[in-house]
Each structure stands twice: as structure tokens, then as C-alpha cells.
Amino acid sequence: MPARRPDDDRNGPEGEPRSLGTLVRTWRSRALLTQEELADRAGVNVRTIRRLEGDAVWRPRSASIRLLTQALDLDAGERAEFAAAAVRNDR
């Protein structure tokens, strides 16, 4: 059985779902992108990336979420996890 990477876990250390910021940071790192490169690729401001990764965005724009999922080339499960994290952030 192959060793699991830390970013394979769908939940954080306490079994809680990962935050939106953690997801963005993890997937950006996996894609080997800087914040600036991700912002350019997604067509959003780098400040948006910084605020998302810092969990400073309470109500992320659906357009930004869509652009980021495309720029990060997320699969269906990752897109669903991202959308769920965005909704959790909105509360």
C-alpha cells in the first residue's frame, strides 16, 4: 500500500474539515505555483489569494471560487470539498 501524503487527508488534525485557506494553500503548493502565479492563472487579484489563504474571507465570491478551481485543475471531489469549505466560511 503506498504511503499517504499529508494533503491526501480530507480532514484536519482534529477530524474537522480543512479550512478554505488550507485547501487553497495545499492545492497551490501541489501545483507548484506562487500566490502571484495562481492569481495570474485564475484572473484574480493576488490580494484575493492572500486573503483566502489567511482565512480572512468570510464570503468568497462564487466567480472567484470557480476561477480558482479551474486554475488549480481540481477534480470533482476536490471541487466539492472547495465549495463546501466556501459555504462553511460563509457562516
Backbone as JSON, one array per atom type, in Angstrom:
{
  "sequence": "MPARRPDDDRNGPEGEPRSLGTLVRTWRSRALLTQEELADRAGVNVRTIRRLEGDAVWRPRSASIRLLTQALDLDAGERAEFAAAAVRNDR",
  "N": [[0.85, -1.17, 0.0], [0.66, 2.21, -0.91], [2.41, 4.96, 0.64], [0.66, 7.47, 2.44], [0.22, 10.86, 1.59], [0.4, 13.96, 3.41], [-1.44, 15.83, 2.37], [-3.38, 14.25, 1.34], [-5.35, 13.69, 3.14], [-8.7, 14.34, 3.87], [-9.61, 15.69, 5.99], [-8.8, 17.84, 8.77], [-6.38, 17.88, 11.52], [-7.93, 17.35, 13.82], [-10.0, 15.92, 12.9], [-11.79, 17.6, 11.82], [-13.24, 19.26, 8.99], [-11.03, 20.62, 6.51], [-9.97, 24.04, 6.39], [-10.96, 26.72, 4.16], [-8.78, 28.33, 3.49], [-6.62, 26.6, 4.05], [-7.08, 24.62, 2.15], [-6.77, 26.06, -0.3], [-4.07, 26.85, -0.08], [-2.79, 24.33, 0.12], [-3.47, 23.09, -2.36], [-2.43, 24.97, -4.14], [0.28, 24.79, -3.57], [0.72, 22.15, -4.3], [0.39, 22.41, -7.04], [2.66, 23.72, -7.6], [2.8, 26.53, -7.64], [3.27, 30.02, -7.12], [1.68, 32.5, -5.03], [1.24, 34.73, -6.61], [1.46, 33.65, -9.21], [-0.72, 31.88, -9.23], [-2.8, 33.72, -8.93], [-2.53, 35.17, -11.35], [-3.02, 33.09, -13.19], [-5.64, 32.4, -12.54], [-6.95, 34.75, -12.92], [-7.54, 36.56, -10.92], [-7.09, 38.95, -8.26], [-3.96, 39.14, -6.57], [-4.18, 39.78, -3.93], [-6.61, 38.66, -3.24], [-5.98, 35.93, -3.22], [-4.12, 35.87, -1.12], [-5.76, 36.69, 1.02], [-7.69, 34.64, 1.02], [-6.06, 32.39, 1.61], [-5.26, 33.12, 4.13], [-7.51, 32.77, 5.56], [-9.18, 34.98, 5.74], [-11.39, 35.74, 4.38], [-14.74, 35.94, 4.49], [-16.99, 35.57, 2.96], [-16.61, 34.21, 0.2], [-16.5, 35.04, -3.25], [-18.53, 33.5, -5.67], [-17.7, 33.44, -8.3], [-14.94, 33.79, -8.05], [-14.25, 31.44, -6.7], [-14.95, 29.54, -8.65], [-13.15, 30.27, -10.72], [-10.71, 29.75, -9.45], [-10.88, 26.97, -8.95], [-10.74, 26.05, -11.55], [-8.23, 27.06, -12.36], [-6.55, 25.68, -10.65], [-6.95, 23.16, -11.49], [-8.71, 21.23, -10.33], [-10.1, 18.08, -9.33], [-13.36, 16.47, -9.46], [-14.13, 15.7, -6.83], [-12.44, 17.3, -5.27], [-13.31, 19.83, -6.08], [-15.89, 19.77, -4.99], [-15.24, 19.61, -2.26], [-13.97, 22.07, -1.96], [-16.08, 23.84, -2.54], [-17.78, 23.21, -0.41], [-16.21, 24.05, 1.75], [-16.15, 26.77, 1.23], [-18.8, 27.45, 1.69], [-18.99, 26.82, 4.42], [-17.32, 28.8, 5.36], [-18.89, 30.99, 4.98], [-20.63, 31.24, 7.03]],
  "CA": [[0.0, 0.0, 0.0], [1.52, 3.39, -0.96], [2.34, 5.88, 1.79], [-0.25, 8.6, 2.24], [0.78, 12.2, 1.77], [-0.44, 14.74, 4.32], [-2.53, 16.53, 1.7], [-4.39, 13.29, 0.94], [-6.42, 13.67, 4.13], [-9.8, 15.27, 3.61], [-9.91, 16.39, 7.23], [-7.68, 18.37, 9.53], [-5.86, 17.02, 12.58], [-8.96, 17.03, 14.81], [-11.12, 15.3, 12.2], [-12.63, 18.67, 11.27], [-12.92, 19.57, 7.59], [-9.99, 21.64, 6.34], [-10.47, 25.38, 6.09], [-10.81, 27.19, 2.79], [-7.39, 28.77, 3.35], [-5.75, 25.42, 4.0], [-7.28, 23.98, 0.85], [-6.13, 26.86, -1.36], [-2.63, 26.77, 0.12], [-2.36, 22.96, -0.21], [-3.57, 22.83, -3.79], [-1.49, 25.86, -4.83], [1.61, 24.19, -3.39], [0.76, 20.94, -5.13], [0.53, 22.85, -8.42], [3.96, 24.4, -7.68], [2.55, 27.9, -8.02], [3.3, 31.07, -6.11], [0.4, 33.2, -4.95], [1.15, 35.6, -7.79], [1.21, 32.82, -10.39], [-2.1, 31.42, -9.16], [-3.66, 34.88, -9.2], [-2.47, 35.41, -12.8], [-3.65, 31.98, -13.9], [-7.08, 32.43, -12.27], [-7.53, 36.04, -13.28], [-7.98, 37.27, -9.71], [-6.04, 39.77, -7.64], [-3.13, 38.38, -5.63], [-4.72, 40.06, -2.59], [-7.66, 37.67, -3.03], [-5.32, 34.68, -2.85], [-3.56, 36.06, 0.23], [-6.86, 36.72, 2.0], [-8.26, 33.31, 1.09], [-5.14, 31.52, 2.33], [-5.22, 33.55, 5.52], [-8.87, 32.61, 6.11], [-9.7, 36.32, 6.03], [-12.54, 35.99, 3.51], [-15.91, 35.28, 5.08], [-17.99, 35.27, 1.94], [-15.91, 34.22, -1.08], [-17.35, 35.19, -4.44], [-18.65, 32.24, -6.4], [-16.88, 33.56, -9.51], [-13.54, 33.55, -7.65], [-14.13, 30.01, -6.42], [-14.96, 28.84, -9.95], [-11.88, 30.55, -11.41], [-9.62, 29.05, -8.75], [-10.97, 25.52, -9.18], [-10.25, 25.81, -12.91], [-6.79, 27.34, -12.41], [-5.85, 24.64, -9.9], [-7.25, 21.89, -12.16], [-9.21, 20.33, -9.3], [-11.04, 17.05, -9.77], [-14.74, 16.67, -8.98], [-14.15, 15.61, -5.37], [-11.78, 18.5, -4.73], [-14.23, 20.96, -6.3], [-16.96, 19.66, -4.0], [-14.66, 19.97, -0.97], [-13.73, 23.51, -2.02], [-17.39, 24.5, -2.44], [-18.25, 23.02, 0.97], [-15.41, 24.92, 2.62], [-16.58, 28.15, 0.98], [-20.1, 27.61, 2.36], [-18.69, 26.87, 5.85], [-16.73, 30.11, 5.62], [-19.94, 31.99, 4.84], [-21.5, 31.25, 8.22]],
  "C": [[0.9, 1.23, 0.0], [1.33, 4.26, 0.28], [1.42, 7.04, 1.44], [0.5, 9.9, 2.45], [-0.13, 12.97, 2.69], [-1.61, 15.42, 3.62], [-3.57, 15.57, 1.14], [-5.56, 13.27, 1.9], [-7.46, 14.72, 3.8], [-10.11, 16.1, 4.84], [-8.63, 16.86, 7.9], [-7.3, 17.44, 10.66], [-6.9, 16.6, 13.61], [-10.15, 16.32, 14.16], [-12.08, 16.31, 11.62], [-12.27, 18.86, 9.8], [-11.88, 20.69, 7.52], [-10.61, 22.97, 5.95], [-10.23, 25.72, 4.62], [-9.35, 27.61, 2.54], [-6.42, 27.62, 3.24], [-5.87, 24.72, 2.66], [-6.57, 24.75, -0.26], [-4.62, 26.72, -1.28], [-2.09, 25.39, -0.29], [-2.37, 22.72, -1.71], [-2.66, 23.74, -4.6], [-0.08, 25.28, -4.75], [1.76, 22.95, -4.26], [0.98, 21.29, -6.6], [1.86, 23.58, -8.67], [3.83, 25.84, -8.16], [2.77, 28.83, -6.84], [1.91, 31.69, -6.03], [0.19, 34.07, -6.18], [0.83, 34.8, -9.05], [-0.22, 32.29, -10.39], [-3.07, 32.55, -9.48], [-3.7, 35.17, -10.71], [-3.24, 34.34, -13.56], [-5.18, 32.02, -13.73], [-7.75, 33.73, -12.69], [-8.14, 36.77, -12.1], [-6.81, 38.06, -9.16], [-5.26, 38.92, -6.65], [-3.61, 38.61, -4.19], [-5.83, 39.06, -2.25], [-7.06, 36.35, -2.57], [-4.78, 34.78, -1.43], [-4.65, 36.02, 1.29], [-7.52, 35.36, 2.13], [-7.36, 32.38, 1.91], [-5.04, 31.88, 3.8], [-6.56, 33.42, 6.23], [-9.47, 33.95, 6.52], [-10.89, 36.69, 5.15], [-13.72, 35.21, 4.08], [-16.91, 34.84, 4.04], [-17.3, 35.3, 0.57], [-16.88, 34.29, -2.24], [-17.36, 33.88, -5.21], [-17.8, 32.27, -7.68], [-15.4, 33.29, -9.18], [-13.3, 32.07, -7.38], [-14.07, 29.21, -7.72], [-13.64, 29.03, -10.69], [-10.72, 29.81, -10.77], [-9.68, 27.55, -8.97], [-10.47, 25.17, -10.58], [-8.74, 25.99, -12.97], [-5.98, 26.27, -11.7], [-6.09, 23.25, -10.47], [-7.72, 20.84, -11.14], [-10.14, 19.29, -9.9], [-12.4, 17.27, -9.11], [-14.82, 16.63, -7.45], [-13.53, 16.82, -4.71], [-12.65, 19.73, -4.92], [-15.35, 20.96, -5.28], [-16.45, 20.05, -2.61], [-14.43, 21.48, -0.88], [-15.04, 24.28, -1.83], [-17.94, 24.38, -1.01], [-17.5, 23.91, 1.95], [-15.82, 26.37, 2.45], [-17.91, 28.43, 1.69], [-19.89, 27.68, 3.88], [-18.15, 28.23, 6.24], [-17.8, 31.2, 5.68], [-20.82, 32.11, 6.09], [-20.99, 32.17, 9.28]]
}
